[in-house]
């Protein structure tokens, strides 16, 4: 599990970017499962989001972020492993990864090297 101390290294913009990325991976197979939804809500709690940030998350859960908002090459190098850990947790949250989720995870793993 990604440690809370790792999340503490993220600034507000990076927390937003992390959630956009995690939610976009959840949407990659065109459906958000109950396990993925529960994971996102736990992540929101662990990140101590403001009410406004939490509303953004709920909006993305209904309509995914645009592709321009989730370019993995914009993830700061120092935080790529944190993002990777969160995405792995999301993928495992529902017991298995779809081919689309595996593809997103593989891309992030490649960028994290």
FIKOLMAR-551096 format. One record per atom (N, C-alpha, C): residue number from 0; atom name; x, y, z. Coordinates in Angstrom, 2 decimals. Atoms other than C-alpha are relative to their C-alpha. Example, Ala and Ser with C-alpha at 12.3 -4.5 7.8 and 13.67 -1.06 7.14 Angstrom:
BEGIN
tornu|vexnu|east|north|up
0|N|0.89|-1.19|0.00
0|CA|12.30|-4.50|7.80
0|C|0.90|1.20|0.00
1|N|-0.82|-1.19|-0.06
1|CA|13.67|-1.06|7.14
1|C|-0.77|1.09|0.73
REM end
This chain:
BEGIN
tornu|vexnu|east|north|up
0|N|0.85|-1.19|0.00
0|CA|0.00|0.00|0.00
0|C|0.89|1.24|0.00
1|N|-0.73|-1.26|0.04
1|CA|1.22|3.46|-0.83
1|C|-0.10|0.65|1.37
2|N|-0.02|-0.56|-1.36
2|CA|2.27|5.09|2.41
2|C|-0.55|1.42|0.02
3|N|0.53|-1.35|-0.19
3|CA|0.55|8.18|3.72
3|C|1.12|1.02|-0.07
4|N|-1.15|-0.92|0.06
4|CA|4.00|9.76|4.08
4|C|0.36|0.33|-1.44
5|N|-0.26|-0.28|1.41
5|CA|4.44|9.41|0.32
5|C|-1.00|1.02|-0.53
6|N|1.02|-0.94|0.45
6|CA|1.16|11.20|-0.31
6|C|0.24|1.39|0.56
7|N|-0.28|-1.30|-0.62
7|CA|2.27|13.98|2.05
7|C|1.00|0.81|-0.81
8|N|-0.98|-0.68|0.85
8|CA|5.01|14.82|-0.48
8|C|-0.66|0.74|-1.15
9|N|0.70|-0.59|1.14
9|CA|2.39|15.86|-3.01
9|C|-0.64|1.33|0.38
10|N|0.67|-1.28|-0.18
10|CA|1.26|19.45|-3.31
10|C|-1.43|-0.10|-0.54
11|N|1.39|0.04|0.45
11|CA|-2.35|20.37|-4.14
11|C|-0.15|-0.34|-1.48
12|N|0.08|0.29|1.43
12|CA|-1.77|20.32|-7.90
12|C|0.36|-1.43|-0.32
13|N|-0.41|1.39|0.22
13|CA|-0.02|16.98|-7.72
13|C|-1.05|-0.98|0.51
14|N|1.08|0.86|-0.50
14|CA|-2.82|15.48|-5.60
14|C|-1.12|-0.05|-1.04
15|N|1.04|-0.07|1.04
15|CA|-5.30|16.67|-8.23
15|C|0.41|-0.85|-1.20
16|N|-0.50|0.76|1.14
16|CA|-3.15|15.20|-10.99
16|C|-0.05|-1.50|0.29
17|N|0.04|1.41|-0.38
17|CA|-2.86|11.89|-9.11
17|C|-1.42|-0.54|-0.12
18|N|1.39|0.46|0.05
18|CA|-6.62|11.60|-8.74
18|C|-0.53|-0.04|-1.43
19|N|0.42|0.02|1.40
19|CA|-7.23|12.54|-12.37
19|C|0.56|-1.24|-0.68
20|N|-0.63|1.13|0.65
20|CA|-4.78|9.86|-13.44
20|C|-0.62|-1.31|0.49
21|N|0.60|1.23|-0.55
21|CA|-6.17|7.17|-11.11
21|C|-1.41|-0.20|-0.55
22|N|1.37|0.12|0.49
22|CA|-9.73|7.90|-12.17
22|C|-0.02|-0.27|-1.51
23|N|-0.02|0.28|1.44
23|CA|-8.81|7.94|-15.86
23|C|0.36|-1.46|-0.27
24|N|-0.31|1.42|0.15
24|CA|-7.28|4.47|-15.46
24|C|-1.25|-0.84|0.33
25|N|1.23|0.71|-0.34
25|CA|-10.48|3.32|-13.76
25|C|-0.99|0.06|-1.16
26|N|0.90|-0.18|1.14
26|CA|-12.40|4.68|-16.77
26|C|0.51|-0.67|-1.27
27|N|-0.60|0.48|1.25
27|CA|-10.04|3.08|-19.32
27|C|-0.77|-1.16|-0.63
28|N|0.82|1.09|0.54
28|CA|-12.34|0.05|-19.69
28|C|-1.48|0.39|-0.07
29|N|1.34|-0.60|0.15
29|CA|-15.41|2.34|-19.78
29|C|-0.96|-0.31|1.13
30|N|0.86|0.28|-1.15
30|CA|-16.73|1.24|-16.39
30|C|0.81|0.09|1.28
31|N|-0.64|-0.07|-1.31
31|CA|-15.86|2.03|-12.80
31|C|-0.73|-1.01|0.89
32|N|0.60|1.05|-0.83
32|CA|-16.43|-1.00|-10.58
32|C|-0.20|0.51|1.43
33|N|0.22|-0.35|-1.41
33|CA|-17.59|-0.89|-6.97
33|C|1.33|0.01|0.76
34|N|-1.31|0.04|-0.66
34|CA|-14.07|-1.86|-5.85
34|C|0.84|1.21|-0.34
35|N|-0.75|-1.19|0.41
35|CA|-12.51|0.95|-7.87
35|C|-0.57|1.25|0.66
36|N|0.65|-1.14|-0.63
36|CA|-15.04|3.43|-6.53
36|C|0.38|0.08|1.48
37|N|-0.37|0.03|-1.42
37|CA|-14.32|2.35|-2.96
37|C|1.46|0.42|0.18
38|N|-1.41|-0.39|-0.10
38|CA|-10.57|2.70|-3.58
38|C|0.16|1.51|-0.18
39|N|-0.10|-1.45|0.23
39|CA|-10.99|6.23|-4.98
39|C|-0.47|0.75|1.24
40|N|0.49|-0.69|-1.20
40|CA|-13.04|7.24|-1.93
40|C|0.99|-0.13|1.17
41|N|-1.04|0.14|-1.04
41|CA|-10.36|5.81|0.40
41|C|1.18|0.92|-0.30
42|N|-1.11|-0.87|0.39
42|CA|-7.72|7.71|-1.56
42|C|-0.33|1.46|0.29
43|N|0.43|-1.36|-0.32
43|CA|-9.70|10.94|-1.23
43|C|0.18|0.27|1.49
44|N|-0.13|-0.14|-1.45
44|CA|-9.78|10.40|2.53
44|C|1.47|0.08|0.41
45|N|-1.42|0.02|-0.36
45|CA|-6.07|9.59|2.74
45|C|0.73|1.27|-0.44
46|N|-0.64|-1.22|0.50
46|CA|-5.17|12.71|0.73
46|C|-0.50|1.26|0.70
47|N|0.54|-1.13|-0.75
47|CA|-7.23|14.97|3.02
47|C|-0.38|1.16|-0.94
48|N|0.39|-1.00|0.99
48|CA|-8.83|16.82|0.13
48|C|-0.96|1.03|0.59
49|N|0.97|-1.03|-0.35
49|CA|-10.73|20.05|0.48
49|C|-1.35|-0.40|-0.59
50|N|1.33|0.30|0.58
50|CA|-14.48|19.94|-0.19
50|C|-0.05|0.27|-1.51
51|N|-0.02|-0.32|1.44
51|CA|-13.87|21.59|-3.58
51|C|0.73|-1.09|-0.78
52|N|-0.75|1.06|0.67
52|CA|-11.26|18.98|-4.53
52|C|-0.81|-1.29|-0.03
53|N|0.84|1.20|-0.06
53|CA|-13.60|16.19|-3.42
53|C|-1.14|0.09|-1.01
54|N|1.06|-0.18|1.01
54|CA|-16.34|17.65|-5.65
54|C|0.56|-0.26|-1.40
55|N|-0.63|0.28|1.30
55|CA|-13.92|17.55|-8.60
55|C|0.10|-1.51|-0.23
56|N|-0.12|1.45|0.10
56|CA|-13.30|13.87|-7.89
56|C|-1.35|-0.62|-0.34
57|N|1.34|0.54|0.28
57|CA|-17.04|13.14|-7.84
57|C|-0.42|0.30|-1.44
58|N|0.31|-0.34|1.39
58|CA|-17.38|14.95|-11.17
58|C|0.74|-0.94|-0.96
59|N|-0.78|0.90|0.87
59|CA|-14.58|12.82|-12.71
59|C|-0.51|-1.43|0.07
60|N|0.57|1.34|-0.11
60|CA|-16.24|9.68|-11.41
60|C|-1.24|-0.15|-0.87
61|N|1.17|0.02|0.89
61|CA|-19.30|10.63|-13.49
61|C|0.40|0.18|-1.46
62|N|-0.52|-0.28|1.34
62|CA|-17.38|11.94|-16.51
62|C|1.51|0.05|0.11
63|N|-1.46|0.06|-0.18
63|CA|-13.70|11.06|-16.93
63|C|0.70|1.29|-0.41
64|N|-0.81|-1.15|0.41
64|CA|-11.03|13.75|-17.16
64|C|0.36|-0.15|-1.48
65|N|-0.37|0.06|1.42
65|CA|-10.09|14.67|-20.72
65|C|1.42|-0.56|-0.14
66|N|-1.35|0.56|0.21
66|CA|-7.03|12.95|-22.21
66|C|1.12|1.04|0.18
67|N|-1.02|-1.05|-0.16
67|CA|-5.17|16.27|-22.21
67|C|0.36|0.24|1.46
68|N|-0.22|-0.21|-1.42
68|CA|-5.52|16.42|-18.43
68|C|0.79|-1.13|0.66
69|N|-0.63|1.17|-0.63
69|CA|-3.93|13.01|-17.85
69|C|1.19|-0.53|-0.81
70|N|-1.20|0.39|0.74
70|CA|-0.75|12.99|-19.90
70|C|1.03|-0.52|0.99
71|N|-0.93|0.55|-1.00
71|CA|1.54|10.63|-17.96
71|C|1.41|0.59|-0.07
72|N|-1.34|-0.61|0.09
72|CA|4.64|12.44|-19.24
72|C|0.11|1.26|0.85
73|N|-0.04|-1.21|-0.83
73|CA|3.65|15.43|-17.09
73|C|0.12|-0.31|1.49
74|N|-0.16|0.37|-1.41
74|CA|3.91|13.47|-13.83
74|C|1.43|0.31|0.41
75|N|-1.37|-0.30|-0.43
75|CA|6.90|14.88|-11.94
75|C|0.79|-1.29|0.27
76|N|-0.84|1.20|-0.13
76|CA|9.74|12.34|-12.03
76|C|0.06|-0.48|1.46
77|N|-0.11|0.36|-1.42
77|CA|10.04|12.44|-8.21
77|C|-1.25|-0.68|0.54
78|N|1.26|0.54|-0.50
78|CA|6.41|11.36|-7.86
78|C|-0.53|-1.17|-0.82
79|N|0.50|1.06|0.88
79|CA|6.09|8.71|-10.57
79|C|-0.24|-1.31|0.74
80|N|0.20|1.25|-0.74
80|CA|6.50|5.82|-8.14
80|C|-1.24|0.09|0.90
81|N|1.20|-0.19|-0.81
81|CA|3.77|7.28|-5.91
81|C|-1.24|-0.22|-0.89
82|N|1.11|0.16|0.93
82|CA|1.44|7.50|-8.92
82|C|-0.14|-1.46|-0.39
83|N|0.01|1.40|0.39
83|CA|2.40|4.00|-9.99
83|C|-0.62|-0.87|1.10
84|N|0.56|0.76|-1.13
84|CA|1.62|2.63|-6.52
84|C|-1.49|0.18|0.12
85|N|1.44|-0.26|-0.10
85|CA|-1.78|4.30|-6.46
85|C|-0.77|-0.68|-1.13
86|N|0.66|0.65|1.13
86|CA|-2.65|2.98|-9.92
86|C|-0.03|-1.52|0.22
87|N|-0.02|1.45|-0.28
87|CA|-1.57|-0.55|-8.93
87|C|-1.08|-0.35|1.02
88|N|1.02|0.25|-1.02
88|CA|-3.80|-0.32|-5.86
88|C|-1.40|0.06|-0.61
89|N|1.29|-0.11|0.66
89|CA|-6.72|0.82|-8.01
89|C|-0.29|-1.26|-0.81
90|N|0.18|1.17|0.86
90|CA|-6.23|-2.03|-10.47
90|C|-0.30|-1.25|0.83
91|N|0.21|1.16|-0.87
91|CA|-6.13|-4.55|-7.62
91|C|-1.29|0.12|0.82
92|N|1.16|-0.24|-0.86
92|CA|-9.16|-3.00|-5.90
92|C|-1.22|-0.83|-0.37
93|N|1.16|0.78|0.40
93|CA|-11.66|-4.98|-7.93
93|C|0.36|-1.44|-0.35
94|N|-0.39|1.39|0.17
94|CA|-9.72|-8.22|-8.07
94|C|0.66|-0.35|-1.32
95|N|-0.65|0.30|1.27
95|CA|-8.29|-7.93|-11.56
95|C|0.01|1.19|-0.91
96|N|-0.16|-1.11|0.92
96|CA|-7.19|-5.66|-14.33
96|C|-0.56|-0.36|-1.37
97|N|0.45|0.17|1.39
97|CA|-8.88|-5.25|-17.67
97|C|1.21|0.21|-0.91
98|N|-1.12|-0.24|0.92
98|CA|-6.63|-5.20|-20.75
98|C|0.35|1.49|-0.10
99|N|-0.25|-1.45|0.08
99|CA|-7.04|-1.41|-20.89
99|C|0.72|0.51|1.24
100|N|-0.67|-0.41|-1.24
100|CA|-6.04|-1.01|-17.26
100|C|1.44|-0.50|0.02
101|N|-1.36|0.53|0.07
101|CA|-3.01|-3.26|-17.80
101|C|0.87|0.85|-0.93
102|N|-0.74|-0.85|0.94
102|CA|-1.98|-1.10|-20.76
102|C|0.39|1.32|0.66
103|N|-0.30|-1.26|-0.71
103|CA|-2.22|2.08|-18.67
103|C|1.07|-0.21|1.06
104|N|-0.97|0.32|-1.03
104|CA|-0.28|0.45|-15.86
104|C|1.39|-0.23|-0.61
105|N|-1.28|0.25|0.67
105|CA|2.44|-0.74|-18.26
105|C|0.64|1.29|-0.46
106|N|-0.53|-1.29|0.43
106|CA|2.82|2.77|-19.66
106|C|0.61|0.75|1.18
107|N|-0.52|-0.69|-1.18
107|CA|3.25|4.23|-16.20
107|C|1.25|-0.68|0.54
108|N|-1.20|0.72|-0.44
108|CA|5.73|1.50|-15.24
108|C|1.20|0.35|-0.89
109|N|-1.08|-0.36|0.92
109|CA|7.78|2.31|-18.34
109|C|0.52|1.40|0.31
110|N|-0.42|-1.37|-0.32
110|CA|7.81|6.01|-17.46
110|C|0.72|0.11|1.33
111|N|-0.56|-0.07|-1.35
111|CA|8.81|5.26|-13.88
111|C|1.42|-0.54|0.09
112|N|-1.36|0.57|-0.02
112|CA|12.08|3.57|-14.82
112|C|1.04|1.06|-0.17
REM end
